[in-house]
Every structure is written in structure tokens, then in C-alpha cells.
Amino acid sequence: MSKKLPYKKKSKKIHISFKYKPTFLKSWFFFEDNCKFADYLYMRGLFSMEELLEQLLKDAIALHVTDLHFKSLYDSQIYMRLNNQIQPFKKLNLDVYGRLVTYLKYKAQLDYNRLSFPQTGSFKLTLGKNMYYFRLSYLPSPNDIHLVLRILNHENPITFDMLTKQESEKYFFRKLLKKE
């Protein structure tokens, strides 16, 4: 006589599928209450670190932020420097935050053999129609690290006519430029 196996109830699997990557979901990465949903999207491959970084930088540039501070590997809060004050900016899940910090070090081409020393690196990124330049400063301490990401050209470039309203001064500067 064969032994009958006990009945095993099948659990329902929840599956979310998208025909395309909806852009409105990208902001879900950053809301503290929605960290589990952001983890779900990231772990399912709906977002890459590049997309996450781009969205983070777009949000920062829209607010005219000059620096982003990553103060600790143990606190997933990202801080921003706005009007010479450091304020909370975005909060990520700790795992996603750690991956983002690692990705930033890779993107800025820091020397992984010398991570116990302060380093700086830079990279450029096209966001929309504009090219932006960024500088990453890496400052290790015995127990933690601190990264500062400086947005170097977050404002529109200044034109020659914006420097002065005096026509005589514009003429003088143009004349100086032609000599060189």
C-alpha cells in the first residue's frame, strides 16, 4: 500500500508585470514609507543603479542643490546642501543605499585598492538635454565613510551679455578677448 502524501495547499504568487517601465514609479524609491515597494521594484530589475542615480540627480538639480551628502553606511538618509544648510533629502532602504554608494565610487573611478585614504573622483552625466559634471569626495574614518557629491554646473551658463549691462564694458571685454 502506498503512503498518501498530506495535502499541500498551494500559495498564491503575486506577480506585478508592466508592459513598459512607468516613469512615475521611479519616485517610489525615495519615500520612507514605501521602502518595501522600492525594494520589490529594484530586486525585480525594474530599475538599475544608473536609473536610480539619474532620478536622484534630476530631483537634486530641480531643487538647485549644490551637494549631496552620504554621511554613513549605517544610516540610509541622503542629505542635501541647499542655501548653505544641510537638510535631509531622500531616504533609501539600507541595502539599496549601500549599492548606490558603491556605484558612485565606481562611477567616479575611485581606487578600490586605497579605500582607507581620502580620494576624489569625477564623472559626467547627460540628464535630459544638458551635460552635468559631478565631483565625488570620499572621506573614510576608522568606523565609517562619508561621501560628498558636488554638482558642478547645476545652473544655466552665464552668457557674456549677463556679465554687465554697460555697452562700453562689453565692448572693452570683447576687444580683450580678440587680442588673445
C-alpha positions as CSV (number, residue, x, y, z in Angstrom):
1,M,0.0,0.0,0.0
2,S,1.4,3.3,-1.0
3,K,1.6,6.1,1.6
4,K,-0.6,9.0,0.8
5,L,1.2,12.3,1.0
6,P,-0.6,15.0,3.0
7,Y,-2.4,17.6,1.0
8,K,-0.3,20.7,0.5
9,K,-2.1,23.9,-0.1
10,K,-0.7,25.9,-2.9
11,S,0.2,29.5,-2.1
12,K,-0.8,32.2,-4.4
13,K,2.1,34.1,-6.0
14,I,1.6,37.8,-6.5
15,H,3.1,39.0,-9.8
16,I,3.2,42.6,-11.0
17,S,4.1,43.0,-14.6
18,F,4.4,46.1,-16.7
19,K,4.4,46.4,-20.5
20,Y,6.8,49.4,-20.1
21,K,8.7,51.0,-17.2
22,P,6.4,53.6,-15.8
23,T,8.3,56.8,-15.0
24,F,6.0,57.8,-12.2
25,L,7.2,54.8,-10.2
26,K,10.8,56.0,-10.1
27,S,10.0,58.4,-7.3
28,W,8.8,55.4,-5.1
29,F,12.5,54.7,-4.4
30,F,12.7,57.7,-2.2
31,F,9.7,57.6,0.1
32,E,10.5,56.3,3.5
33,D,7.1,54.6,3.9
34,N,7.5,52.8,0.6
35,C,10.9,51.2,1.1
36,K,9.5,47.7,0.7
37,F,7.8,48.6,-2.6
38,A,11.1,50.2,-3.8
39,D,13.0,47.1,-2.8
40,Y,10.5,45.0,-4.7
41,L,10.9,47.0,-7.9
42,Y,14.7,47.2,-7.6
43,M,15.1,43.5,-6.8
44,R,12.8,42.6,-9.8
45,G,15.1,44.5,-12.1
46,L,12.7,47.3,-12.9
47,F,15.3,49.9,-12.0
48,S,19.1,49.9,-12.4
49,M,21.6,51.8,-10.3
50,E,22.1,54.1,-13.3
51,E,18.3,54.9,-13.4
52,L,18.2,55.4,-9.6
53,L,21.2,57.8,-9.7
54,E,19.8,59.7,-12.6
55,Q,16.4,60.2,-10.8
56,L,18.2,61.2,-7.6
57,L,20.3,63.8,-9.5
58,K,17.3,65.1,-11.5
59,D,15.5,65.7,-8.2
60,A,18.5,67.5,-6.7
61,I,19.1,69.7,-9.8
62,A,15.4,70.7,-9.8
63,L,15.8,71.9,-6.2
64,H,19.1,73.8,-7.1
65,V,21.0,71.6,-4.6
66,T,24.8,72.1,-4.7
67,D,25.9,69.0,-2.7
68,L,24.6,65.6,-1.8
69,H,26.0,64.1,1.4
70,F,26.1,60.4,2.2
71,K,27.1,60.5,5.8
72,S,27.2,56.9,6.9
73,L,26.8,53.3,5.7
74,Y,24.6,52.6,8.7
75,D,22.1,55.4,8.1
76,S,20.5,55.4,4.7
77,Q,19.5,59.1,4.8
78,I,20.9,61.2,2.0
79,Y,21.4,64.9,2.9
80,M,21.5,67.9,0.6
81,R,23.2,71.3,0.8
82,L,20.7,73.9,-0.1
83,N,21.2,77.6,0.7
84,N,24.3,76.7,2.7
85,Q,22.3,74.5,5.0
86,I,22.5,70.7,5.2
87,Q,19.0,69.2,5.2
88,P,17.5,65.7,4.8
89,F,16.9,64.9,1.1
90,K,15.9,61.3,0.5
91,K,15.8,58.1,2.5
92,L,16.6,54.8,0.9
93,N,16.5,51.3,2.0
94,L,19.8,50.4,3.6
95,D,20.7,47.7,1.0
96,V,19.8,50.0,-1.9
97,Y,21.7,52.9,-0.2
98,G,24.9,50.7,0.1
99,R,24.7,49.6,-3.5
100,L,24.3,53.3,-4.6
101,V,27.3,54.3,-2.6
102,T,29.3,51.5,-4.2
103,Y,28.0,52.5,-7.6
104,L,29.1,56.1,-7.0
105,K,32.6,55.1,-6.1
106,Y,32.7,53.0,-9.3
107,K,31.3,55.8,-11.5
108,A,33.8,58.4,-10.1
109,Q,36.6,55.8,-10.7
110,L,38.0,55.8,-7.2
111,D,40.9,53.5,-6.5
112,Y,39.4,50.4,-4.7
113,N,42.9,49.4,-3.5
114,R,43.2,52.5,-1.4
115,L,39.8,52.9,0.2
116,S,41.4,53.6,3.6
117,F,42.6,57.0,2.2
118,P,40.6,60.1,1.2
119,Q,40.0,60.3,-2.5
120,T,38.2,62.4,-5.1
121,G,36.9,61.4,-8.5
122,S,34.6,62.9,-11.1
123,F,32.2,61.9,-13.8
124,K,29.8,63.5,-16.2
125,L,26.2,62.5,-17.0
126,T,23.7,63.7,-19.5
127,L,20.3,64.4,-17.9
128,G,17.7,65.5,-20.4
129,K,19.4,67.8,-22.9
130,N,22.1,69.0,-20.6
131,M,25.5,67.6,-19.7
132,Y,26.3,67.8,-16.0
133,Y,29.7,67.3,-14.2
134,F,30.0,65.9,-10.7
135,R,32.8,65.5,-8.3
136,L,32.8,62.8,-5.6
137,S,34.8,63.2,-2.4
138,Y,35.4,60.1,-0.4
139,L,36.4,60.5,3.3
140,P,36.9,57.3,5.3
141,S,37.1,57.2,9.1
142,P,38.0,54.3,11.3
143,N,34.4,53.1,11.7
144,D,32.5,54.6,8.7
145,I,32.7,56.6,5.5
146,H,31.5,60.0,4.3
147,L,30.8,60.8,0.6
148,V,30.0,64.2,-0.8
149,L,28.7,64.5,-4.4
150,R,29.2,68.1,-5.7
151,I,27.0,69.2,-8.6
152,L,29.4,71.4,-10.5
153,N,27.2,73.1,-13.1
154,H,23.7,73.0,-11.7
155,E,22.8,76.4,-13.1
156,N,22.5,77.6,-16.7
157,P,25.7,79.0,-18.0
158,I,26.2,82.7,-17.8
159,T,26.3,84.5,-21.1
160,F,28.6,87.3,-21.9
161,D,25.8,89.8,-22.0
162,M,24.7,88.8,-18.5
163,L,28.1,89.9,-17.0
164,T,27.4,93.6,-17.4
165,K,24.7,95.9,-18.8
166,Q,27.2,98.7,-19.8
167,E,27.8,98.6,-23.5
168,S,31.2,100.2,-23.1
169,E,32.3,97.4,-20.7
170,K,31.0,94.8,-23.1
171,Y,33.0,96.4,-25.9
172,F,36.1,96.5,-23.8
173,F,35.9,92.8,-22.8
174,R,35.2,91.7,-26.4
175,K,38.2,93.7,-27.5
176,L,40.4,92.0,-24.9
177,L,39.2,88.6,-26.0
178,K,40.0,89.2,-29.6
179,K,43.7,90.1,-28.6
180,E,44.3,86.6,-27.2
